[in-house]
């Protein structure tokens, strides 16, 4: 987070230096690299989880302290080759921590956390994403539409710990999820632009990875961005994003519980950010 803030300050300085009349960022160069930094907040619209068939379907927002705003950041690099092919590398931290007094018994993988006791909750779900799009058409640098694919690596740690330290359950998982990607943009004026971007899929996980586990999963990361161009190579923007998805099914595990997991989330993020582009 500190590195994000330092980079954001540097970009703010760049805006002061280059804020002169300019049109759309265009270049005749064959390669462009764009760095993007976003900072803002995350609101939980809905989030439910269950470990084991006998476990509690736990509502994080209602009972787990996720009814407040959480800080969020996002870092990405876009590498454009020519005018049509773009590769994307994204890192999205996603860490939600809370402490609550349970109103009812909470059962997680055959362990009961009694009502009227305190519990520390960790939902840490950062992900890395590599994507590619090819622009299908554009019109005089004013409008464009691209389509492609995404490979996402999730790195999940979900924990429940009693405040007295006597009870603890954790679930950790690293997984690869493919998805489709679309991206479009339009310019409202020489300086103002709007972008729509979405990565998503809904499919049986066993079909995708060839396993025997009957797990159904889905992701949708969709954003609407309103931006302004300063002089080359700086942009600033406001971003509204929906981040949702999850999985349900049973997998083979070593440890407590029967392997059944249901995890569905609906998050909204609002961020401000800057982009810096240079070409070769």
N, C-alpha and C positions, 0 to 999 in steps of 0.2 A: 504493500500500500504506500509506503514512504517513497519507493522508487516511482510509483505512478504519479504522486503529487509533485515530485521534483521534475519529472518529464512534463507535466501539465504546466508548471511554472515556466519552464523553458519555452514551451509553445506559446504561452501568453506573451512572453517577451518577443517572440517572433512576430506575433500579430501586431504589436506596437510598431515594429520596425517596417513591416510590409503592408500595413493597412492603407493602400492607395487604390484608386479606381482600377478595376480589372474585370475582364470577362471570364468565361469558363476556363478551367484549367485544361489546356490542350497542349500537346507536344507532338513533334515528329519523331521522337526517339522510339527505339524498338523495345525498350524495357523501362518500366516504372515500378518503383517500390514505394508503398504508402504505409506509414505507421499510424495506428489509431489507438487513442487512449480515451476511456470513458470512466467517469466517476458519478455515483448517484446513490439511489436507495432502492430497496426491494421491499415489496408488500406481498404478503401471502394471501391470496384469494381463497385458497383451499388446499389442504394437505392432510392426507390420511395414510396410515401405515399399519400393517399387521404382520407379525412374525409367528408362524405355526397356525394350523387350523383352529387350535384351541386358544389362540392368543386373542388379545383385545384389539379391535379395530380402533386405533388411537387417532383422535383428531388433534393434530398439532396446533392448529389455529385456535380452537376452542379450549383445549385442555393443556396444551404444551407450550404456552408462552410465545407463540408465533403471531400474536395479534398486534405486534409493533413493527416499526420499520427497521430494516437491517441495511448496513452499508454494503455497497456492491461496486466492483470495478471490473474492467474488461480490457484486455490487450490483444491486438491483432496486427498482422502484417499482410498486405495484399501485394502480390507480385504480378504485374501485367506484362504479357509478352505480345508485342504488336498491338492491335486494337481490339482483338476478339477473345484472347485466352488469358484467364486470370486464375492464379493459385492463391489460396488463403490459408493462413496459419493463425489459430485462435487459442488463447488461454483464458478460461473463465473460472476464477475462484468462486466458490459458493459454500460459505460456512455460516450455519445458523446455530447459535448456542443460546440456551435458556435454562432457567431454574424455576420449578413450579412446585406448589403443594397439591398433591393429587386429591381430587374430589371423590374418585372411585378407585377400586383396585385396578391395577394395570398388569396384565399378563404378557410377558415377552419370552417366547421360546421356553415355555414351561416354568418360568420364574415369575412369582407374584410380587409386585411392588404395592404394598398395602395403601389404602386410602388414608389421608391425613398424614402422609409422610412426604418429605421433600425429595425431589429427583432432579439430577442434572441431565440435560438432554443435549446431545450433539448430533447435528445433521450436516455432515461435511461431504459435499458432492461436487468437487471441482471436475472440470472436463477439458480435454484438449481436442481440437478439431482441425482436420486437414480437408480442404475443399477445392474443387475446381469448377469453373463455369466457362462456357463459351457463349459469346454474345451472338444472338441470332439476327438481330437487326437493330439499327439505330438511325436517327434522322437528324443530320446536321448538328451533331453534338448536343442536341436538345432532348432527345429521348432515346432510351435503349432498354433492351430486355435480354437477359441471359439465363441459361439453364445448365445444370450440372449435377454433381454428386458430392457427398460428404462422408468422411469416416470420422466418427467420434469415439474417443477413448474416455470412459468414465473411471473415476478413482474414488469409490464411495467408502465412507466410514460412518456408521450409524450406531450410536451408543446410548445406553440408559444406565445411570449410576445413582444409587441412593446416596443422600447427603452424608449418611453415617458410614459409608463405605462398605456395607455388608452385602449389598446386592449389586450385580453388574451383568449386563448383557451387551454384546457388540456384534455387529454384522459388517463384514468388510468384503469388498468385491471390486475387481478390475475387469472391465468388459469393453468390447468393441461393438459399435452400433453403426451400420450404414444408413444413409438417408439421402433423399433428394434435395436439391437446392435450386432456388430461383432468386433472381435479383433484377430489379428494374429501377430506372431513375427518370426523372423529368425535370427540366428547368422551368421555373415560373418567371424568371427574369435572368439578366446577365449574371446576377450574383446569387439568387435564391434557388435552391433545388430541393426536391423531395425524393427520397429513396424508400423502396419497399424491398425487404429481404426476408427469406424464410428457408429454414432447414427442417425437414420433417419426414416421418414415416410411421406407419402402423402395420405391424406384421407379427406372425408367430416367430419367436426367437429361434426355435428349433429348426424352422425352415431356413433361416438365414445362416446359422452356424453349423447345421448338420448334426446337432445333438439330439438325444432322446428325451430331453426335458420339455415338458409341455408348458412353455412360458410364452405369454403374449406381451409384447412391449410396444411402446410408442414414444415419440418425442416430437415436439413442435417448438421451434425457436423462431418467432416472427417479430419483425420490428418495422416501425414507421419512423423515418428520420427526416427532420426539417433542418436544412443546413444553409450556411452562407459562405461564399468564397471571398477571401481577401485576396491580396496579390499572391501570385504563385510563390511558394507551393503550399499555402496554409488554408485550411478549412476549419470551421467550427460548426457544431450541430447540437441539437436536442433530440433525444431518442426515447421513444416509447416502445417497450418490448413486452411480449408475452412469452414466458418460458414454462412449458408444461410437458406432461407425459408421465411415464412410469412403466411398471410391469406387474404382472400377476401370474403366479404359477408355482410349481414345485420343482426343486432341483436337488441333486445329490450333495449332501454336506456331511462333514465330520464335526460333531458337536451336538449341543442341545437342540431340541426342536425337531420337527419333521420335514424341514426344508421348504415349507410353504411360505411365500412372501407376497404381499400385496402393497404396493407403494405407488400412490398417484398424487401428483402435485400440480398446482396452478399458481404461478408466480407472475407478478407484474413489476417491471423495473422502469424507473425514470432516470435517465442519465444525461449529463452534458459532456461533450468531448471535443477533441481536436484531431485533425489529420495533417500529416506532413508528407509531401510527395517529392521524390526526386527521380530523375531519369538518367539513363546511361545510353 
